[in-house]
Amino acid sequence: MRFIKLALISFLFFFLLLTAISLFIPSRVRISKATNIGGTTAQVLAYVADTATWKEWHPLIQHLKQKGRQQHQQAKLLAKTDSTVIYQTQFNTQTPITNGWQVYHFPSADSLTIQWYMDFDLKWYPWQKFGSLFYENTYGAIMQQGLENLRQKPLP
């Protein structure tokens, strides 16, 4: 009985300690990647804003299609301007992720710069906060491949 009591108190102490440490990790995480691309701002944003074209360049959607998995994906347009497109995407019952594409044009450059960012809103749970430390390795690689696919595609 003494060991069970010690184990429960130790578990509770470590859980509270990890929770306290995780409170120093931000609840909102943004991952961002950028690349140079040819074409006009209107062409690039029209191509990115059309969810039907995502299967041609978005690595996650291409991967799911190759595996033959039926994933229920929802993409909700949140905002669209002359240089920005923002979607909220959700696969099955996972947490929604905000995806944004911003196009920058510098008059002295012969190409555009497209930035893709993902915003993650985390809850206070320690496993979510500590898990967010690995988002750059997983989502960052997907985003970089997606931007490379976009760069190589001839725009309409």
Accessible surface in RSA format (square Angstrom, percent):
REM  Atomic radii and reference values for relative SASA: ProtOr
REM  Chains: A
REM  Algorithm: Lee & Richards
REM  Probe-radius: 1.40
REM  Slices: 20
REM RES _ NUM      All-atoms   Total-Side   Main-Chain    Non-polar    All polar
REM                ABS   REL    ABS   REL    ABS   REL    ABS   REL    ABS   REL
RES MET A   1   179.46  92.9 141.80  93.8  37.66  89.7 122.89 104.5  56.57  75.0
RES ARG A   2   199.67  83.8 190.19  97.0   9.47  22.6  69.28  94.7 130.38  79.0
RES PHE A   3   160.28  80.2 156.35  96.8   3.93  10.2 156.75  95.0   3.53  10.1
RES ILE A   4   107.48  61.2 105.48  78.6   2.00   4.8 107.48  77.4   0.00   0.0
RES LYS A   5   130.58  63.7 127.83  78.4   2.75   6.5  72.89  65.6  57.69  61.4
RES LEU A   6   108.49  60.4 105.65  75.6   2.84   7.1 107.80  75.7   0.69   1.9
RES ALA A   7    60.06  55.2  48.98  75.6  11.07  25.2  56.31  79.3   3.75   9.9
RES LEU A   8   117.16  65.2 113.60  81.3   3.56   9.0 114.08  80.1   3.08   8.3
RES ILE A   9   101.59  57.8  99.95  74.5   1.64   4.0 100.86  72.6   0.73   2.0
RES SER A  10    39.99  33.8  35.92  47.9   4.07   9.4  22.75  48.5  17.24  24.1
RES PHE A  11   143.66  71.9 138.22  85.6   5.44  14.2 142.90  86.6   0.76   2.2
RES LEU A  12   101.96  56.8 101.85  72.9   0.11   0.3 101.96  71.6   0.00   0.0
RES PHE A  13   118.83  59.5 115.07  71.3   3.77   9.8 118.35  71.8   0.48   1.4
RES PHE A  14   115.37  57.7 115.37  71.5   0.00   0.0 115.37  69.9   0.00   0.0
RES PHE A  15    70.44  35.2  66.98  41.5   3.46   9.0  69.50  42.1   0.93   2.7
RES LEU A  16   102.04  56.8  97.63  69.8   4.41  11.1  97.92  68.8   4.11  11.1
RES LEU A  17    79.12  44.1  74.20  53.1   4.92  12.4  78.10  54.9   1.02   2.7
RES LEU A  18    86.91  48.4  86.91  62.2   0.00   0.0  86.91  61.0   0.00   0.0
RES THR A  19    19.46  13.8  19.46  19.7   0.00   0.0  19.46  26.1   0.00   0.0
RES ALA A  20    48.51  44.6  45.07  69.6   3.45   7.8  46.69  65.7   1.83   4.8
RES ILE A  21    81.21  46.2  80.36  59.9   0.84   2.0  80.58  58.0   0.62   1.7
RES SER A  22     0.00   0.0   0.00   0.0   0.00   0.0   0.00   0.0   0.00   0.0
RES LEU A  23   112.07  62.4  87.14  62.3  24.93  62.7  87.22  61.3  24.85  66.9
RES PHE A  24   180.02  90.1 149.79  92.8  30.23  78.7 154.35  93.6  25.67  73.5
RES ILE A  25    25.37  14.4  22.86  17.0   2.52   6.1  24.10  17.4   1.27   3.5
RES PRO A  26    87.24  63.6  74.87  68.3  12.37  45.0  87.23  72.0   0.01   0.0
RES SER A  27    58.25  49.2  51.28  68.4   6.97  16.0  29.81  63.5  28.44  39.8
RES ARG A  28   137.34  57.7 122.25  62.3  15.09  35.9  56.17  76.8  81.18  49.2
RES VAL A  29    28.39  18.7  25.01  22.6   3.38   8.1  28.39  24.7   0.00   0.0
RES ARG A  30   136.64  57.4 106.15  54.1  30.49  72.6  39.97  54.6  96.66  58.6
RES ILE A  31     7.25   4.1   5.03   3.7   2.23   5.4   7.25   5.2   0.00   0.0
RES SER A  32    49.07  41.5  26.51  35.4  22.56  52.0  20.86  44.4  28.21  39.5
RES LYS A  33    51.70  25.2  47.35  29.1   4.36  10.4  13.39  12.0  38.32  40.8
RES ALA A  34    53.49  49.2  29.96  46.2  23.53  53.5  30.10  42.4  23.39  62.0
RES THR A  35    25.08  17.8  15.96  16.2   9.12  21.7  10.90  14.6  14.18  21.4
RES ASN A  36    86.38  59.6  81.39  78.7   4.98  12.0  17.68  42.5  68.70  66.4
RES ILE A  37     5.39   3.1   2.60   1.9   2.79   6.7   5.25   3.8   0.14   0.4
RES GLY A  38    43.46  53.6   0.00   N/A  43.46  53.6  32.48  89.1  10.99  24.6
RES GLY A  39    44.95  55.4   0.00   N/A  44.95  55.4  18.02  49.5  26.93  60.3
RES THR A  40    77.51  55.1  73.81  74.8   3.70   8.8  74.12  99.6   3.39   5.1
RES THR A  41    34.53  24.6  31.71  32.1   2.81   6.7  21.31  28.6  13.21  20.0
RES ALA A  42    76.17  70.0  62.81  96.9  13.36  30.4  71.18 100.2   4.99  13.2
RES GLN A  43    65.63  36.7  59.96  43.8   5.67  13.5  21.86  46.5  43.76  33.2
RES VAL A  44     0.19   0.1   0.15   0.1   0.05   0.1   0.19   0.2   0.01   0.0
RES LEU A  45     6.14   3.4   6.14   4.4   0.00   0.0   6.14   4.3   0.00   0.0
RES ALA A  46    58.14  53.5  48.56  74.9   9.58  21.8  51.16  72.0   6.98  18.5
RES TYR A  47    14.05   6.6  10.93   6.2   3.13   8.1  12.97   9.7   1.09   1.3
RES VAL A  48     0.00   0.0   0.00   0.0   0.00   0.0   0.00   0.0   0.00   0.0
RES ALA A  49    12.57  11.6   7.11  11.0   5.46  12.4   7.32  10.3   5.25  13.9
RES ASP A  50    65.18  45.7  58.59  58.3   6.59  15.6  20.40  48.0  44.78  44.7
RES THR A  51    61.70  43.9  47.96  48.6  13.74  32.7  15.94  21.4  45.75  69.2
RES ALA A  52    60.25  55.4  47.47  73.3  12.78  29.1  58.47  82.3   1.77   4.7
RES THR A  53    20.50  14.6  20.50  20.8   0.00   0.0  20.50  27.5   0.00   0.0
RES TRP A  54     3.24   1.3   3.24   1.6   0.00   0.0   3.24   1.7   0.00   0.0
RES LYS A  55    97.77  47.7  89.69  55.0   8.07  19.2  63.97  57.6  33.80  36.0
RES GLU A  56    71.94  41.3  62.61  47.4   9.33  22.2  25.23  48.8  46.71  38.1
RES TRP A  57     0.00   0.0   0.00   0.0   0.00   0.0   0.00   0.0   0.00   0.0
RES HIS A  58    11.58   6.3  11.58   8.0   0.00   0.0   2.71   2.8   8.87  10.3
RES PRO A  59    19.02  13.9  14.24  13.0   4.78  17.4  15.74  13.0   3.28  20.4
RES LEU A  60    48.24  26.9  46.51  33.3   1.73   4.4  48.24  33.9   0.00   0.0
RES ILE A  61    27.79  15.8  26.95  20.1   0.84   2.0  27.18  19.6   0.61   1.7
RES GLN A  62    50.31  28.1  48.84  35.7   1.47   3.5  16.28  34.7  34.03  25.8
RES HIS A  63    81.37  44.5  79.15  55.0   2.22   5.7  48.83  50.3  32.54  37.9
RES LEU A  64    19.69  11.0  19.64  14.1   0.05   0.1  19.69  13.8   0.00   0.0
RES LYS A  65   136.65  66.7 115.16  70.7  21.49  51.2  86.38  77.7  50.27  53.5
RES GLN A  66   152.58  85.3 114.63  83.8  37.95  90.4  43.86  93.4 108.72  82.5
RES LYS A  67   121.00  59.0  90.63  55.6  30.37  72.3  38.83  35.0  82.17  87.5
RES GLY A  68    59.27  73.1   0.00   N/A  59.27  73.1  34.07  93.5  25.21  56.5
RES ARG A  69   133.73  56.1 117.78  60.0  15.95  38.0  34.50  47.2  99.23  60.1
RES GLN A  70   175.61  98.2 147.91 108.1  27.71  66.0  59.53 126.7 116.08  88.0
RES GLN A  71    63.75  35.6  38.03  27.8  25.72  61.2   6.65  14.2  57.10  43.3
RES HIS A  72   115.39  63.1 108.35  75.3   7.04  18.0  82.16  84.7  33.23  38.7
RES GLN A  73    58.68  32.8  33.45  24.4  25.24  60.1  10.55  22.5  48.13  36.5
RES GLN A  74    96.07  53.7  91.58  66.9   4.49  10.7  30.43  64.8  65.63  49.8
RES ALA A  75    38.25  35.2   6.74  10.4  31.52  71.7   7.13  10.0  31.12  82.4
RES LYS A  76   128.94  62.9 124.32  76.3   4.62  11.0  77.77  70.0  51.17  54.5
RES LEU A  77    86.70  48.3  62.77  44.9  23.93  60.2  62.77  44.1  23.93  64.4
RES LEU A  78    83.54  46.5  49.69  35.5  33.85  85.1  52.55  36.9  30.99  83.4
RES ALA A  79    41.78  38.4  33.48  51.7   8.30  18.9  41.78  58.8   0.00   0.0
RES LYS A  80   113.63  55.4  81.50  50.0  32.12  76.5  43.74  39.4  69.88  74.4
RES THR A  81    76.53  54.4  61.39  62.2  15.14  36.1  69.68  93.6   6.85  10.4
RES ASP A  82   127.25  89.1 104.09 103.6  23.16  54.8  52.07 122.6  75.18  75.0
RES SER A  83    31.43  26.6  31.43  41.9   0.00   0.0  16.38  34.9  15.05  21.1
RES THR A  84    18.79  13.4  18.79  19.0   0.00   0.0  11.41  15.3   7.38  11.2
RES VAL A  85     0.00   0.0   0.00   0.0   0.00   0.0   0.00   0.0   0.00   0.0
RES ILE A  86    37.76  21.5  37.76  28.1   0.00   0.0  37.76  27.2   0.00   0.0
RES TYR A  87    15.34   7.2  15.34   8.7   0.00   0.0   3.48   2.6  11.86  14.6
RES GLN A  88    60.33  33.7  57.43  42.0   2.89   6.9   2.76   5.9  57.57  43.7
RES THR A  89    10.61   7.5   9.83  10.0   0.78   1.9   4.80   6.5   5.81   8.8
RES GLN A  90    46.38  25.9  44.22  32.3   2.16   5.1   6.49  13.8  39.89  30.3
RES PHE A  91    25.99  13.0  24.94  15.4   1.05   2.7  24.94  15.1   1.05   3.0
RES ASN A  92    70.62  48.7  54.31  52.5  16.31  39.3  22.23  53.5  48.38  46.8
RES THR A  93   135.30  96.2 109.46 111.0  25.84  61.6  80.40 108.0  54.90  83.0
RES GLN A  94   116.04  64.9 108.15  79.0   7.89  18.8  38.92  82.8  77.12  58.5
RES THR A  95    83.80  59.6  71.12  72.1  12.68  30.2  48.32  64.9  35.48  53.6
RES PRO A  96    54.67  39.8  44.17  40.3  10.50  38.2  44.24  36.5  10.43  64.8
RES ILE A  97    24.72  14.1  24.62  18.3   0.10   0.2  24.72  17.8   0.00   0.0
RES THR A  98    23.40  16.6  22.70  23.0   0.70   1.7   9.44  12.7  13.96  21.1
RES ASN A  99     4.89   3.4   4.89   4.7   0.00   0.0   1.02   2.5   3.86   3.7
RES GLY A 100     0.00   0.0   0.00   N/A   0.00   0.0   0.00   0.0   0.00   0.0
RES TRP A 101     0.65   0.3   0.65   0.3   0.00   0.0   0.65   0.3   0.00   0.0
RES GLN A 102    36.74  20.5  36.74  26.8   0.00   0.0   3.29   7.0  33.45  25.4
RES VAL A 103     5.86   3.9   0.23   0.2   5.64  13.6   0.23   0.2   5.64  15.3
RES TYR A 104    90.13  42.1  87.07  49.5   3.06   8.0  63.93  48.0  26.20  32.3
RES HIS A 105   110.35  60.3  85.02  59.1  25.33  64.8  65.17  67.2  45.18  52.6
RES PHE A 106   109.02  54.5 109.02  67.5   0.00   0.0 109.02  66.1   0.00   0.0
RES PRO A 107   125.61  91.5  97.98  89.3  27.63 100.4  99.75  82.4  25.86 160.7
RES SER A 108   118.15  99.8  74.82  99.9  43.33  99.8  57.87 123.2  60.29  84.5
RES ALA A 109    42.98  39.5  26.91  41.5  16.07  36.6  34.61  48.7   8.38  22.2
RES ASP A 110   150.00 105.1 107.89 107.4  42.10  99.6  52.47 123.5  97.52  97.3
RES SER A 111    29.50  24.9  24.36  32.5   5.14  11.8  19.40  41.3  10.10  14.2
RES LEU A 112     7.23   4.0   7.23   5.2   0.00   0.0   7.23   5.1   0.00   0.0
RES THR A 113    31.07  22.1  31.06  31.5   0.01   0.0  21.32  28.6   9.74  14.7
RES ILE A 114     0.00   0.0   0.00   0.0   0.00   0.0   0.00   0.0   0.00   0.0
RES GLN A 115    37.65  21.1  37.65  27.5   0.00   0.0   4.43   9.4  33.22  25.2
RES TRP A 116     0.00   0.0   0.00   0.0   0.00   0.0   0.00   0.0   0.00   0.0
RES TYR A 117    19.85   9.3  19.85  11.3   0.00   0.0   8.31   6.2  11.53  14.2
RES MET A 118     9.87   5.1   9.87   6.5   0.00   0.0   9.87   8.4   0.00   0.0
RES ASP A 119     5.25   3.7   3.10   3.1   2.14   5.1   0.12   0.3   5.13   5.1
RES PHE A 120    11.58   5.8  10.52   6.5   1.06   2.8  11.58   7.0   0.00   0.0
RES ASP A 121    84.09  58.9  71.76  71.4  12.33  29.2  35.62  83.8  48.48  48.3
RES LEU A 122    21.15  11.8   7.31   5.2  13.84  34.8   7.81   5.5  13.34  35.9
RES LYS A 123   122.56  59.8 115.25  70.7   7.31  17.4  70.59  63.5  51.97  55.4
RES TRP A 124   135.50  54.4 131.13  63.5   4.38  10.3 112.39  59.9  23.11  37.5
RES TYR A 125    65.75  30.7  65.75  37.4   0.00   0.0  28.21  21.2  37.53  46.3
RES PRO A 126     7.95   5.8   7.95   7.2   0.00   0.0   7.95   6.6   0.00   0.0
RES TRP A 127   163.22  65.5 146.06  70.7  17.16  40.3 136.64  72.9  26.57  43.1
RES GLN A 128    49.23  27.5  44.02  32.2   5.21  12.4  17.53  37.3  31.70  24.0
RES LYS A 129     5.95   2.9   5.95   3.7   0.00   0.0   0.00   0.0   5.95   6.3
RES PHE A 130    61.40  30.7  61.09  37.8   0.31   0.8  61.34  37.2   0.06   0.2
RES GLY A 131    28.67  35.4   0.00   N/A  28.67  35.4  25.28  69.4   3.39   7.6
RES SER A 132     8.60   7.3   1.51   2.0   7.09  16.3   0.08   0.2   8.51  11.9
RES LEU A 133   107.77  60.0  81.02  58.0  26.75  67.2  85.13  59.8  22.64  60.9
RES PHE A 134   129.23  64.7 129.11  80.0   0.12   0.3 129.22  78.3   0.01   0.0
RES TYR A 135    47.40  22.1  47.40  27.0   0.00   0.0  20.83  15.7  26.57  32.7
RES GLU A 136    83.01  47.7  78.49  59.4   4.52  10.8  53.81 104.1  29.20  23.8
RES ASN A 137   111.29  76.7  92.34  89.2  18.95  45.6  27.60  66.4  83.70  80.9
RES THR A 138    78.00  55.5  70.00  71.0   8.00  19.1  73.01  98.1   4.99   7.5
RES TYR A 139    54.22  25.3  54.22  30.8   0.00   0.0  19.31  14.5  34.91  43.0
RES GLY A 140     1.47   1.8   0.00   N/A   1.47   1.8   1.32   3.6   0.15   0.3
RES ALA A 141    64.27  59.1  49.34  76.1  14.92  33.9  57.29  80.7   6.97  18.5
RES ILE A 142    44.29  25.2  41.96  31.3   2.33   5.6  44.23  31.8   0.07   0.2
RES MET A 143     0.00   0.0   0.00   0.0   0.00   0.0   0.00   0.0   0.00   0.0
RES GLN A 144    78.13  43.7  78.02  57.0   0.11   0.3  43.33  92.2  34.80  26.4
RES GLN A 145    90.24  50.5  86.96  63.6   3.28   7.8  29.82  63.5  60.41  45.8
RES GLY A 146     0.00   0.0   0.00   N/A   0.00   0.0   0.00   0.0   0.00   0.0
RES LEU A 147     0.00   0.0   0.00   0.0   0.00   0.0   0.00   0.0   0.00   0.0
RES GLU A 148    50.22  28.8  49.64  37.6   0.58   1.4  26.80  51.8  23.42  19.1
RES ASN A 149    23.84  16.4  21.02  20.3   2.83   6.8   7.29  17.5  16.55  16.0
RES LEU A 150     0.45   0.3   0.35   0.3   0.10   0.3   0.35   0.2   0.10   0.3
RES ARG A 151   115.33  48.4  95.77  48.8  19.56  46.6  15.92  21.8  99.42  60.3
RES GLN A 152   127.35  71.2  96.16  70.3  31.19  74.3  38.14  81.2  89.21  67.7
RES LYS A 153    74.59  36.4  66.84  41.0   7.75  18.5  22.19  20.0  52.40  55.8
RES PRO A 154   119.87  87.4  95.89  87.4  23.98  87.2 107.33  88.6  12.54  77.9
RES LEU A 155    35.83  20.0   8.79   6.3  27.05  68.0   8.91   6.3  26.92  72.5
RES PRO A 156   115.87  84.4  70.70  64.4  45.17 164.2 109.81  90.7   6.06  37.7
END  Absolute sums over single chains surface
CHAIN  1 A    10105.5       8595.5       1510.0       6410.8       3694.7
END  Absolute sums over all chains
TOTAL         10105.5       8595.5       1510.0       6410.8       3694.7
